Amino acid sequence: MSLFPISIASYSFHGMIYSGKMDVFNYLETIKSRYNVTYADIWTGILPTIEEDFIIKVREEMDRRDIILANLCVDGPHLWEPEPEKREEHRKLMLKYIRVAEILGARTVRIDFGGPEGDMSDEAFDYIVERYKEYCSICGDLGMKIGPENHWGYDRKIENLLKVWKAVDHPAYGHLLHFGNLENFMDDYEKLLPIVMHTHVPADSIPYAKEVIRSLAESGYKGTLSVEHHSANLELERVEWQLASVRALCAELVQEGLDAPAKKDYFSTIYEGYMKKQ
């Protein structure tokens, strides 16, 4: 038994994708046949085109394997750019990606705030809220949630995330919780729990991921735990290790219960003695 279904982010194979060793169809076959995972997390960098005929082919292959799209992770268009013309270009492209998400049956869509790291200007804040309200209206009618990830730029600051969430105030607005990527992640992530729509669990979060997963379960989170790997090397093998680690953490939590803070995970304890000797 697992607390949550598992997904695997296609970005986990970005090294293979960039070198021409994996495409979106290989990815779908890999997660289903090699890893026994039925939830996809498609990063748009794996899509060579968003022409509708091609996206329909992707959906057909998903359906053939009984794969569900947990998240469409949109890179490229983001909300804020200083120049109005660029903002409008990004808006038009994002509307096309929402159509892609609709065809693929995505449950959630991620689009970043944009901007530099730090505080938002009033102009940027007003525009970001306006765009999310537009996108939420569309996605809500399609049964999807949409929102940012604590990823880069403005959306790596907890104050910005909370301010935009409160201002958008729409049931289709959600947050993609990337484990880490906040200045004080373990202090601040719980503030986002009411709107977490999807997750990314990177390899370097395994030492603290167990308590985050427990908190998600306790909060009533209904999405997937998405394995996202970043090394761009030995990706097939390293994703296999990372996936097994996340599954094991969930199994430990099921065994222990969720009523108290998570105990140390097995992986941490077996290395403790060795690390103390170094």
N, C-alpha and C positions, 0 to 999 in steps of 0.2 A: 504493500500500500504506500502511496506517496501523498503528501499533503497537497501537492499541486501537479497538474500536468506539466511536462517539460517541453520546451521548444528549443531549437538551435538557430541562432542568428546566422544568416548567410554571410555576414561580415566575418564570421569566424574563419572563413576560408578565403579571405581577401588576397592572400599571397598567391593561392592557386588561381583565383579569378584573374588577377592582374597578369599572371604568366600564361594564361590561356589553358590551364589544366582543369578548370571547372567552369561550367555555365549553370544557368538556373535549373535546367533539366537534370544535370548531374547532381546538383544540390538536393533536389527533391528525392531522387533515387537514393542518395547517400543517407539522408536523415531517416528515411523509412527502412531501408534494407540493412544498412550497417549499424545504425544506432537504435532502431525500433522506436522512433519518435514520430508522432503523427501531427505535431503542430509546427508549422513553419514560421519563421520570422524573417521576412524578405527585406533586405537592404537594397535600395534602389540602384546601387552601384553594380548589382548583378544583372540588371535588366538592360540589354543593349538598345532597346527601343521601347517606347510606351505606346506605339501604334496599337490600336484596338485588336487587330487581327492576331498580333503576336501575344498580347495579354490573354486573349481567349484561349490560345494554345497552352499557355502556362496553367490556366484554370482547368483545362481539360486534363492535363497531366496530374494536377493536384487531386482532382476528383477520382481519377483512375486509381490513385494510391490511397484514397480516403484521408487526404491531408487537409487540415484546416489552417487558415492563415491567422495566427494570433496577432501579428503586427506587420504593417507596412512602414518601414523605417526610411523616411524621406530625407535624403541628402541632396543638396543642390539648392532648390528654392528654400528660403527661410523668410521670416517675416520682415525683419528690419534691415533696411539699407538706407544710408543717408540721402541718396538721390531718389526723387520720386519716380523717375522713369524705371530705375532698377526695381523698386518696390513693386511697381505694377507688372513688370516682367515676371517677377517671382510669384505674384498673385495668380497670374494667368496660368503659369506652369503648375502651380499647386492645385488649381482647380482640375487640371488634367490628371494629376496624381490621385486626387480624390475619386475620380472616375475609375482609375486603375484599381484603387482599393475596393471600390464597389464591385467591379467585375471579379476580382479575386476573392471576394467575400471576407475581407479583413474585419477583424473585430475591433482593432485599434489602429490609429495612424499617428505617427510621430513627425512633427515639424518643429524645428528649433526657432527660438526667438531671433537669433542673429545678434549683431552688435558686438562690441568689445566686452571683455570681462569687467565687472564693476557695476556701478549704479547706472540705471536708465535715465535718459533725459525725459522730460515730460512729453515731448513730441513723440519719442520712440514708444513710451508707455501707452499713450493714447492710440497710436497706430496699431500696436500689437494687440491691444484689447479689441479694437474694431475688427481686425482680421480674424481673430479667434471667434468672435461672435458670429461672423459670417460663416466660417468653416464649421462651427458647432451646429449652426442651424441646418446646414446641408447634411453633415454626418449624423446628427441626431435622427433625421428623417430616414436615414439609411440603416439605422441600428448600430452605428459605430461610435466610438469615442475618439477624440483627437486632442492632442496636447503636446507639450514639450518634453524633453528629457534633460536632466541635469548633465549636460553634454559639453557645451562650449559657449563662449560669449556670455550674454546677459543671463542665460539660464543655468549658470553655475553658481549663482548667488541666491541663497535661500530667500532673502527679502524680496527679490524680484519675482521669484516663483510664487510666493504667497500673495504678493500684491496683485499680480495678474489674475491668479485664480479667483480671488475675491471680487475683482472688477468684472471678469467675464461672467461669472455666476450663471453657468449653464450646465444642465445635467449631462450633456455630451462632452464636457471638458474633462480631461483626465491628465495624468502625469505618468511618464515612463521613468520608473525609478532605476537609475543606474547605480549599482552598489559602489559607493565611492563618489568622486567627482563633486564633492561639496567640501568647503574648507573644514567644516566640523561635521562630517557625515553622520557619525554615530550619535551626535547630539541633536541633529536637525532632521534626519529622515522621517522621524515619527510625525512631524508636523504635516507631512505630505500623505500619510497613510490613508486618509479618507478619500483621496482621489487617485490612488495608484491604479492604473489601468493595465500596465505591462511592466516587465522588469528586464534588466540586463545584469547578468551575474558574471563578471570577469574573473579570470583566474586568480588575480591578486586579492580578491575579496574572500576567498575560501576560508582564511583564518578567522574572519568575523561574520561570515554570511549566515551562520546557523541562527544567531539571535535575530538577525534581520528577517529571516524566513519565518521564525516563530512569531515575530511581531506582525508580519503580514497575515499569517493564519489567524491570529487572535483578532485582527482588525476586520476580518471577513473578506479579504481579498479573493477575487474570483478568477484571476487571470493565470498566466503561466509563469514559470521560472525559465527564463531564456538564457541558455549558455552562450556567452559571447567571448570568443577567444581573440587575442590580439598579437600573438608573436610573429605571425606570417611565416612560420617555419614548422615543419612536421605537423601540419595542422590536423590531419586525419587522426594521428595518434594522440596529440595533445588534447583535442576536443573530446576524444574517448575518455581520457583521464579526467578531464574537467566535468564531463557529464556524469561519470561514475561518482565523483566527489559530491556533486549536488544531490544526486539520488541517495547517497549514503547519509548526508546531512538530514534529508527529509525523513529517512527511515529511523534515524536516531531520535528525531523529534516525536515521531509517532510512538515510538517505544517509551520515551520519557514522559510524554504529555506536554501540554502547552501552558500549564498554570503558573509556572515559575520561569525565571530567566534560564536560557539554555545552558546546559552543562558544556564543559569543554568537549570539542569533537574528538573523535578517535585519532584523526590525522595529526592534530596538534600534540596529543599526549605521547604518541609513539616517537616523536622527534625531540621531545623536551629534554630527555637525558643527554642525548648527543649534543644538542645545542649548548647546554650548560657546560660541557667539557671544552668547548671551543674558546 
